[in-house]
Amino acid sequence: MEALYTPDDDRDRDPASIGTPGDYPYTRGVYSTGYRGRLWTMRQFAGFGSAGDTNERYHFLMSQGQNGLSSRSTCPR
């Protein structure tokens, strides 16, 4: 495995469709070094109960080292 593949390594594709790591259209990732320079974000689904309960849970998780949170909102019908 090579550290970096370029469009020259795949002549069957349009080079403009591949890009390079960290550059638009981000097909090779949003970071130029992949995850070698920055670890991926670990996410935990954390929303539950009332807004206050969720906020309290977010603060707790962040204080324990969580570096990403995901939540989903629902609207009453």
C-alpha positions in Angstrom: 0.0 0.0 0.0 1.3 3.4 -0.9 1.1 6.5 1.3 -0.6 8.5 -1.4 -2.3 7.4 -4.7 -2.7 10.0 -7.4 -4.9 10.1 -10.5 -1.9 8.6 -12.5 -2.4 5.4 -10.5 -5.9 4.9 -12.0 -6.0 5.9 -15.6 -9.6 4.6 -16.1 -11.0 7.5 -14.1 -11.3 11.2 -14.9 -8.6 12.7 -12.7 -10.8 15.6 -11.8 -13.3 13.3 -10.1 -10.8 11.9 -7.6 -9.0 15.0 -6.2 -6.4 14.8 -3.5 -6.8 14.3 0.2 -8.1 17.4 1.9 -9.3 19.0 -1.3 -12.6 19.4 -3.0 -14.6 17.1 -3.8 -13.3 15.4 -0.7 -13.6 11.9 -2.2 -10.2 11.1 -0.5 -11.2 12.6 2.9 -11.4 16.1 4.4 -7.9 15.9 6.0 -4.8 16.0 3.8 -3.1 13.4 6.1 -6.2 11.2 6.6 -6.4 10.3 10.2 -2.6 10.0 10.7 -2.5 13.6 12.0 -5.8 13.7 13.7 -7.8 10.8 15.1 -11.4 10.4 14.0 -14.2 11.7 16.3 -15.8 9.1 18.5 -19.5 10.0 18.6 -22.2 8.8 21.1 -25.9 9.3 20.6 -26.8 11.2 23.7 -30.2 13.0 23.5 -32.9 11.8 25.8 -35.6 13.1 28.1 -36.1 16.8 28.4 -33.8 19.5 27.0 -32.4 20.0 30.5 -31.7 16.3 30.9 -30.0 16.2 27.5 -27.9 19.2 28.3 -26.8 17.7 31.6 -25.9 14.5 29.8 -23.8 16.4 27.2 -21.9 18.2 29.9 -21.2 15.0 31.7 -20.0 13.1 28.6 -17.7 16.0 27.5 -16.2 16.1 31.0 -15.4 12.4 30.7 -13.5 13.0 27.4 -16.2 12.5 24.8 -15.2 14.5 21.7 -18.3 14.3 19.6 -22.0 14.1 20.3 -24.9 13.2 18.1 -28.6 14.0 18.8 -31.9 13.8 17.1 -34.8 16.1 17.7 -38.4 15.2 17.3 -41.3 17.5 17.1 -44.6 16.7 18.8 -47.5 16.2 16.3 
